[in-house]
Amino acid sequence: MRTKVLERFPAGAPRGSWPAEEFAAARRAEGEPATVVMDLKSDAFLVVVEGQEEDGRS
């Protein structure tokens, strides 16, 4: 499985602001199974989608 990062958001958003969650919700509304994860190393929230590895087989 591969994980594709759609967008990054700094963790220091103002209190009550959830830009990563809002972005992910908009992607889910479009049918893309987006999730928010925290990247501790970069102190950022990542909006990601899980996908299958493309290996050329059908």
PDB file of N, CA, C and O in Angstrom:
ATOM      1  N   MET A   1       0.835  -1.190   0.000  1.00  0.00           N
ATOM      2  CA  MET A   1       0.000   0.000   0.000  1.00  0.00           C
ATOM      3  C   MET A   1       0.879   1.253   0.000  1.00  0.00           C
ATOM      4  O   MET A   1       1.958   1.275   0.593  1.00  0.00           O
ATOM      5  N   ARG A   2       0.407   2.260  -0.657  1.00  0.00           N
ATOM      6  CA  ARG A   2       1.091   3.545  -0.688  1.00  0.00           C
ATOM      7  C   ARG A   2       0.203   4.592  -0.040  1.00  0.00           C
ATOM      8  O   ARG A   2      -1.023   4.485  -0.052  1.00  0.00           O
ATOM      9  N   THR A   3       0.836   5.594   0.518  1.00  0.00           N
ATOM     10  CA  THR A   3       0.115   6.721   1.088  1.00  0.00           C
ATOM     11  C   THR A   3       0.490   7.956   0.299  1.00  0.00           C
ATOM     12  O   THR A   3       1.670   8.250   0.109  1.00  0.00           O
ATOM     13  N   LYS A   4      -0.518   8.676  -0.159  1.00  0.00           N
ATOM     14  CA  LYS A   4      -0.287   9.900  -0.920  1.00  0.00           C
ATOM     15  C   LYS A   4      -0.672  11.091  -0.055  1.00  0.00           C
ATOM     16  O   LYS A   4      -1.788  11.146   0.463  1.00  0.00           O
ATOM     17  N   VAL A   5       0.244  12.047   0.107  1.00  0.00           N
ATOM     18  CA  VAL A   5      -0.031  13.263   0.866  1.00  0.00           C
ATOM     19  C   VAL A   5      -0.686  14.269  -0.076  1.00  0.00           C
ATOM     20  O   VAL A   5      -0.104  14.650  -1.092  1.00  0.00           O
ATOM     21  N   LEU A   6      -1.893  14.693   0.266  1.00  0.00           N
ATOM     22  CA  LEU A   6      -2.604  15.673  -0.555  1.00  0.00           C
ATOM     23  C   LEU A   6      -2.239  17.103  -0.171  1.00  0.00           C
ATOM     24  O   LEU A   6      -2.124  17.976  -1.031  1.00  0.00           O
ATOM     25  N   GLU A   7      -2.059  17.336   1.136  1.00  0.00           N
ATOM     26  CA  GLU A   7      -1.806  18.701   1.618  1.00  0.00           C
ATOM     27  C   GLU A   7      -1.187  18.642   3.008  1.00  0.00           C
ATOM     28  O   GLU A   7      -1.396  17.688   3.757  1.00  0.00           O
ATOM     29  N   ARG A   8      -0.411  19.693   3.345  1.00  0.00           N
ATOM     30  CA  ARG A   8       0.206  19.830   4.670  1.00  0.00           C
ATOM     31  C   ARG A   8      -0.332  21.094   5.323  1.00  0.00           C
ATOM     32  O   ARG A   8      -0.559  22.104   4.655  1.00  0.00           O
ATOM     33  N   PHE A   9      -0.532  21.028   6.636  1.00  0.00           N
ATOM     34  CA  PHE A   9      -0.994  22.187   7.392  1.00  0.00           C
ATOM     35  C   PHE A   9      -0.154  22.301   8.656  1.00  0.00           C
ATOM     36  O   PHE A   9       0.012  21.305   9.361  1.00  0.00           O
ATOM     37  N   PRO A  10       0.384  23.482   8.970  1.00  0.00           N
ATOM     38  CA  PRO A  10       1.155  23.631  10.203  1.00  0.00           C
ATOM     39  C   PRO A  10       0.281  23.350  11.421  1.00  0.00           C
ATOM     40  O   PRO A  10      -0.915  23.644  11.424  1.00  0.00           O
ATOM     41  N   ALA A  11       0.891  22.781  12.447  1.00  0.00           N
ATOM     42  CA  ALA A  11       0.137  22.420  13.644  1.00  0.00           C
ATOM     43  C   ALA A  11      -0.262  23.640  14.463  1.00  0.00           C
ATOM     44  O   ALA A  11      -1.099  23.508  15.357  1.00  0.00           O
ATOM     45  N   GLY A  12       0.282  24.795  14.211  1.00  0.00           N
ATOM     46  CA  GLY A  12       0.010  25.980  15.007  1.00  0.00           C
ATOM     47  C   GLY A  12      -1.176  26.800  14.546  1.00  0.00           C
ATOM     48  O   GLY A  12      -1.124  28.028  14.622  1.00  0.00           O
ATOM     49  N   ALA A  13      -2.229  26.186  14.079  1.00  0.00           N
ATOM     50  CA  ALA A  13      -3.416  26.932  13.645  1.00  0.00           C
ATOM     51  C   ALA A  13      -4.072  27.591  14.862  1.00  0.00           C
ATOM     52  O   ALA A  13      -3.950  27.081  15.976  1.00  0.00           O
ATOM     53  N   PRO A  14      -4.763  28.712  14.667  1.00  0.00           N
ATOM     54  CA  PRO A  14      -5.427  29.380  15.796  1.00  0.00           C
ATOM     55  C   PRO A  14      -6.429  28.460  16.481  1.00  0.00           C
ATOM     56  O   PRO A  14      -6.993  27.565  15.852  1.00  0.00           O
ATOM     57  N   ARG A  15      -6.642  28.681  17.759  1.00  0.00           N
ATOM     58  CA  ARG A  15      -7.582  27.867  18.545  1.00  0.00           C
ATOM     59  C   ARG A  15      -8.958  27.878  17.879  1.00  0.00           C
ATOM     60  O   ARG A  15      -9.473  28.931  17.503  1.00  0.00           O
ATOM     61  N   GLY A  16      -9.543  26.685  17.741  1.00  0.00           N
ATOM     62  CA  GLY A  16     -10.854  26.560  17.127  1.00  0.00           C
ATOM     63  C   GLY A  16     -10.810  26.441  15.613  1.00  0.00           C
ATOM     64  O   GLY A  16     -11.847  26.265  14.974  1.00  0.00           O
ATOM     65  N   SER A  17      -9.615  26.535  15.033  1.00  0.00           N
ATOM     66  CA  SER A  17      -9.451  26.416  13.584  1.00  0.00           C
ATOM     67  C   SER A  17      -8.890  25.030  13.270  1.00  0.00           C
ATOM     68  O   SER A  17      -7.887  24.616  13.851  1.00  0.00           O
ATOM     69  N   TRP A  18      -9.530  24.325  12.364  1.00  0.00           N
ATOM     70  CA  TRP A  18      -9.118  22.968  11.996  1.00  0.00           C
ATOM     71  C   TRP A  18      -8.967  22.864  10.482  1.00  0.00           C
ATOM     72  O   TRP A  18      -9.727  22.127   9.855  1.00  0.00           O
ATOM     73  N   PRO A  19      -8.015  23.575   9.867  1.00  0.00           N
ATOM     74  CA  PRO A  19      -7.916  23.592   8.404  1.00  0.00           C
ATOM     75  C   PRO A  19      -7.660  22.216   7.781  1.00  0.00           C
ATOM     76  O   PRO A  19      -8.185  21.924   6.707  1.00  0.00           O
ATOM     77  N   ALA A  20      -6.872  21.376   8.430  1.00  0.00           N
ATOM     78  CA  ALA A  20      -6.610  20.049   7.872  1.00  0.00           C
ATOM     79  C   ALA A  20      -7.880  19.211   7.866  1.00  0.00           C
ATOM     80  O   ALA A  20      -8.171  18.523   6.888  1.00  0.00           O
ATOM     81  N   GLU A  21      -8.641  19.268   8.964  1.00  0.00           N
ATOM     82  CA  GLU A  21      -9.894  18.516   9.039  1.00  0.00           C
ATOM     83  C   GLU A  21     -10.905  19.020   8.021  1.00  0.00           C
ATOM     84  O   GLU A  21     -11.623  18.228   7.410  1.00  0.00           O
ATOM     85  N   GLU A  22     -10.963  20.326   7.838  1.00  0.00           N
ATOM     86  CA  GLU A  22     -11.889  20.907   6.863  1.00  0.00           C
ATOM     87  C   GLU A  22     -11.509  20.502   5.443  1.00  0.00           C
ATOM     88  O   GLU A  22     -12.378  20.185   4.631  1.00  0.00           O
ATOM     89  N   PHE A  23     -10.209  20.512   5.143  1.00  0.00           N
ATOM     90  CA  PHE A  23      -9.729  20.111   3.818  1.00  0.00           C
ATOM     91  C   PHE A  23     -10.061  18.636   3.566  1.00  0.00           C
ATOM     92  O   PHE A  23     -10.536  18.272   2.490  1.00  0.00           O
ATOM     93  N   ALA A  24      -9.803  17.792   4.572  1.00  0.00           N
ATOM     94  CA  ALA A  24     -10.089  16.359   4.429  1.00  0.00           C
ATOM     95  C   ALA A  24     -11.587  16.115   4.248  1.00  0.00           C
ATOM     96  O   ALA A  24     -11.989  15.274   3.444  1.00  0.00           O
ATOM     97  N   ALA A  25     -12.404  16.846   4.992  1.00  0.00           N
ATOM     98  CA  ALA A  25     -13.864  16.680   4.866  1.00  0.00           C
ATOM     99  C   ALA A  25     -14.327  17.054   3.461  1.00  0.00           C
ATOM    100  O   ALA A  25     -15.205  16.400   2.898  1.00  0.00           O
ATOM    101  N   ALA A  26     -13.740  18.100   2.899  1.00  0.00           N
ATOM    102  CA  ALA A  26     -14.104  18.500   1.536  1.00  0.00           C
ATOM    103  C   ALA A  26     -13.696  17.419   0.533  1.00  0.00           C
ATOM    104  O   ALA A  26     -14.429  17.154  -0.419  1.00  0.00           O
ATOM    105  N   ARG A  27     -12.532  16.792   0.737  1.00  0.00           N
ATOM    106  CA  ARG A  27     -12.104  15.707  -0.163  1.00  0.00           C
ATOM    107  C   ARG A  27     -13.024  14.513  -0.021  1.00  0.00           C
ATOM    108  O   ARG A  27     -13.370  13.877  -1.017  1.00  0.00           O
ATOM    109  N   ARG A  28     -13.431  14.193   1.218  1.00  0.00           N
ATOM    110  CA  ARG A  28     -14.354  13.059   1.420  1.00  0.00           C
ATOM    111  C   ARG A  28     -15.693  13.338   0.762  1.00  0.00           C
ATOM    112  O   ARG A  28     -16.318  12.423   0.226  1.00  0.00           O
ATOM    113  N   ALA A  29     -16.145  14.585   0.792  1.00  0.00           N
ATOM    114  CA  ALA A  29     -17.405  14.949   0.136  1.00  0.00           C
ATOM    115  C   ALA A  29     -17.320  14.740  -1.371  1.00  0.00           C
ATOM    116  O   ALA A  29     -18.335  14.522  -2.032  1.00  0.00           O
ATOM    117  N   GLU A  30     -16.098  14.807  -1.912  1.00  0.00           N
ATOM    118  CA  GLU A  30     -15.870  14.568  -3.345  1.00  0.00           C
ATOM    119  C   GLU A  30     -15.642  13.091  -3.645  1.00  0.00           C
ATOM    120  O   GLU A  30     -15.432  12.716  -4.799  1.00  0.00           O
ATOM    121  N   GLY A  31     -15.685  12.243  -2.599  1.00  0.00           N
ATOM    122  CA  GLY A  31     -15.532  10.804  -2.810  1.00  0.00           C
ATOM    123  C   GLY A  31     -14.130  10.279  -2.604  1.00  0.00           C
ATOM    124  O   GLY A  31     -13.883   9.098  -2.846  1.00  0.00           O
ATOM    125  N   GLU A  32     -13.202  11.114  -2.164  1.00  0.00           N
ATOM    126  CA  GLU A  32     -11.833  10.668  -1.922  1.00  0.00           C
ATOM    127  C   GLU A  32     -11.685  10.348  -0.433  1.00  0.00           C
ATOM    128  O   GLU A  32     -12.004  11.193   0.403  1.00  0.00           O
ATOM    129  N   PRO A  33     -11.210   9.155  -0.082  1.00  0.00           N
ATOM    130  CA  PRO A  33     -11.153   8.747   1.326  1.00  0.00           C
ATOM    131  C   PRO A  33      -9.983   9.393   2.081  1.00  0.00           C
ATOM    132  O   PRO A  33      -9.043   8.700   2.471  1.00  0.00           O
ATOM    133  N   ALA A  34     -10.034  10.687   2.283  1.00  0.00           N
ATOM    134  CA  ALA A  34      -8.942  11.431   2.915  1.00  0.00           C
ATOM    135  C   ALA A  34      -9.001  11.314   4.434  1.00  0.00           C
ATOM    136  O   ALA A  34     -10.072  11.278   5.039  1.00  0.00           O
ATOM    137  N   THR A  35      -7.810  11.256   5.029  1.00  0.00           N
ATOM    138  CA  THR A  35      -7.672  11.181   6.479  1.00  0.00           C
ATOM    139  C   THR A  35      -6.613  12.185   6.922  1.00  0.00           C
ATOM    140  O   THR A  35      -5.736  12.551   6.139  1.00  0.00           O
ATOM    141  N   VAL A  36      -6.691  12.627   8.160  1.00  0.00           N
ATOM    142  CA  VAL A  36      -5.698  13.538   8.713  1.00  0.00           C
ATOM    143  C   VAL A  36      -4.791  12.757   9.663  1.00  0.00           C
ATOM    144  O   VAL A  36      -5.268  12.020  10.526  1.00  0.00           O
ATOM    145  N   VAL A  37      -3.483  12.927   9.494  1.00  0.00           N
ATOM    146  CA  VAL A  37      -2.508  12.321  10.389  1.00  0.00           C
ATOM    147  C   VAL A  37      -1.533  13.398  10.843  1.00  0.00           C
ATOM    148  O   VAL A  37      -1.361  14.413  10.167  1.00  0.00           O
ATOM    149  N   MET A  38      -0.901  13.178  11.979  1.00  0.00           N
ATOM    150  CA  MET A  38       0.066  14.126  12.502  1.00  0.00           C
ATOM    151  C   MET A  38       1.472  13.642  12.180  1.00  0.00           C
ATOM    152  O   MET A  38       1.823  12.498  12.469  1.00  0.00           O
ATOM    153  N   ASP A  39       2.278  14.517  11.581  1.00  0.00           N
ATOM    154  CA  ASP A  39       3.690  14.229  11.342  1.00  0.00           C
ATOM    155  C   ASP A  39       4.468  14.935  12.444  1.00  0.00           C
ATOM    156  O   ASP A  39       4.706  16.140  12.371  1.00  0.00           O
ATOM    157  N   LEU A  40       4.861  14.184  13.461  1.00  0.00           N
ATOM    158  CA  LEU A  40       5.537  14.769  14.615  1.00  0.00           C
ATOM    159  C   LEU A  40       6.879  15.387  14.244  1.00  0.00           C
ATOM    160  O   LEU A  40       7.277  16.404  14.813  1.00  0.00           O
ATOM    161  N   LYS A  41       7.566  14.782  13.305  1.00  0.00           N
ATOM    162  CA  LYS A  41       8.893  15.273  12.917  1.00  0.00           C
ATOM    163  C   LYS A  41       8.826  16.693  12.352  1.00  0.00           C
ATOM    164  O   LYS A  41       9.680  17.524  12.660  1.00  0.00           O
ATOM    165  N   SER A  42       7.817  16.970  11.529  1.00  0.00           N
ATOM    166  CA  SER A  42       7.696  18.301  10.919  1.00  0.00           C
ATOM    167  C   SER A  42       6.682  19.185  11.641  1.00  0.00           C
ATOM    168  O   SER A  42       6.475  20.331  11.240  1.00  0.00           O
ATOM    169  N   ASP A  43       6.040  18.672  12.710  1.00  0.00           N
ATOM    170  CA  ASP A  43       5.028  19.397  13.468  1.00  0.00           C
ATOM    171  C   ASP A  43       3.941  19.940  12.541  1.00  0.00           C
ATOM    172  O   ASP A  43       3.615  21.127  12.554  1.00  0.00           O
ATOM    173  N   ALA A  44       3.392  19.022  11.734  1.00  0.00           N
ATOM    174  CA  ALA A  44       2.361  19.405  10.766  1.00  0.00           C
ATOM    175  C   ALA A  44       1.308  18.310  10.682  1.00  0.00           C
ATOM    176  O   ALA A  44       1.575  17.138  10.949  1.00  0.00           O
ATOM    177  N   PHE A  45       0.105  18.725  10.303  1.00  0.00           N
ATOM    178  CA  PHE A  45      -0.964  17.782  10.014  1.00  0.00           C
ATOM    179  C   PHE A  45      -0.929  17.504   8.518  1.00  0.00           C
ATOM    180  O   PHE A  45      -0.811  18.430   7.715  1.00  0.00           O
ATOM    181  N   LEU A  46      -1.030  16.241   8.143  1.00  0.00           N
ATOM    182  CA  LEU A  46      -1.029  15.838   6.747  1.00  0.00           C
ATOM    183  C   LEU A  46      -2.387  15.264   6.387  1.00  0.00           C
ATOM    184  O   LEU A  46      -2.959  14.476   7.141  1.00  0.00           O
ATOM    185  N   VAL A  47      -2.898  15.661   5.235  1.00  0.00           N
ATOM    186  CA  VAL A  47      -4.121  15.057   4.710  1.00  0.00           C
ATOM    187  C   VAL A  47      -3.651  14.012   3.703  1.00  0.00           C
ATOM    188  O   VAL A  47      -3.000  14.344   2.711  1.00  0.00           O
ATOM    189  N   VAL A  48      -3.983  12.753   3.963  1.00  0.00           N
ATOM    190  CA  VAL A  48      -3.486  11.649   3.145  1.00  0.00           C
ATOM    191  C   VAL A  48      -4.622  10.770   2.636  1.00  0.00           C
ATOM    192  O   VAL A  48      -5.721  10.755   3.190  1.00  0.00           O
ATOM    193  N   VAL A  49      -4.326  10.045   1.576  1.00  0.00           N
ATOM    194  CA  VAL A  49      -5.213   8.985   1.094  1.00  0.00           C
ATOM    195  C   VAL A  49      -4.375   7.731   0.939  1.00  0.00           C
ATOM    196  O   VAL A  49      -3.232   7.782   0.485  1.00  0.00           O
ATOM    197  N   GLU A  50      -4.953   6.614   1.321  1.00  0.00           N
ATOM    198  CA  GLU A  50      -4.288   5.322   1.168  1.00  0.00           C
ATOM    199  C   GLU A  50      -4.630   4.784  -0.207  1.00  0.00           C
ATOM    200  O   GLU A  50      -5.773   4.876  -0.656  1.00  0.00           O
ATOM    201  N   GLY A  51      -3.642   4.226  -0.867  1.00  0.00           N
ATOM    202  CA  GLY A  51      -3.883   3.657  -2.183  1.00  0.00           C
ATOM    203  C   GLY A  51      -3.121   2.374  -2.355  1.00  0.00           C
ATOM    204  O   GLY A  51      -2.211   2.076  -1.581  1.00  0.00           O
ATOM    205  N   GLN A  52      -3.479   1.617  -3.354  1.00  0.00           N
ATOM    206  CA  GLN A  52      -2.772   0.374  -3.624  1.00  0.00           C
ATOM    207  C   GLN A  52      -1.563   0.674  -4.477  1.00  0.00           C
ATOM    208  O   GLN A  52      -1.572   1.579  -5.311  1.00  0.00           O
ATOM    209  N   GLU A  53      -0.539  -0.092  -4.254  1.00  0.00           N
ATOM    210  CA  GLU A  53       0.688   0.001  -5.037  1.00  0.00           C
ATOM    211  C   GLU A  53       0.385  -0.347  -6.495  1.00  0.00           C
ATOM    212  O   GLU A  53      -0.253  -1.359  -6.783  1.00  0.00           O
ATOM    213  N   GLU A  54       0.848   0.497  -7.398  1.00  0.00           N
ATOM    214  CA  GLU A  54       0.645   0.222  -8.821  1.00  0.00           C
ATOM    215  C   GLU A  54       1.818  -0.611  -9.305  1.00  0.00           C
ATOM    216  O   GLU A  54       2.966  -0.170  -9.241  1.00  0.00           O
ATOM    217  N   ASP A  55       1.535  -1.811  -9.788  1.00  0.00           N
ATOM    218  CA  ASP A  55       2.620  -2.689 -10.231  1.00  0.00           C
ATOM    219  C   ASP A  55       2.464  -3.092 -11.694  1.00  0.00           C
ATOM    220  O   ASP A  55       3.213  -3.936 -12.184  1.00  0.00           O
ATOM    221  N   GLY A  56       1.518  -2.509 -12.382  1.00  0.00           N
ATOM    222  CA  GLY A  56       1.358  -2.802 -13.797  1.00  0.00           C
ATOM    223  C   GLY A  56       0.492  -4.013 -14.098  1.00  0.00           C
ATOM    224  O   GLY A  56       0.187  -4.273 -15.262  1.00  0.00           O
ATOM    225  N   ARG A  57       0.083  -4.768 -13.065  1.00  0.00           N
ATOM    226  CA  ARG A  57      -0.759  -5.952 -13.288  1.00  0.00           C
ATOM    227  C   ARG A  57      -2.224  -5.569 -13.249  1.00  0.00           C
ATOM    228  O   ARG A  57      -2.607  -4.631 -12.549  1.00  0.00           O
ATOM    229  N   SER A  58      -3.044  -6.289 -13.997  1.00  0.00           N
ATOM    230  CA  SER A  58      -4.483  -6.037 -14.006  1.00  0.00           C
ATOM    231  C   SER A  58      -5.225  -7.066 -13.228  1.00  0.00           C
ATOM    232  O   SER A  58      -6.450  -7.003 -13.132  1.00  0.00           O
TER     233      SER A  58
END
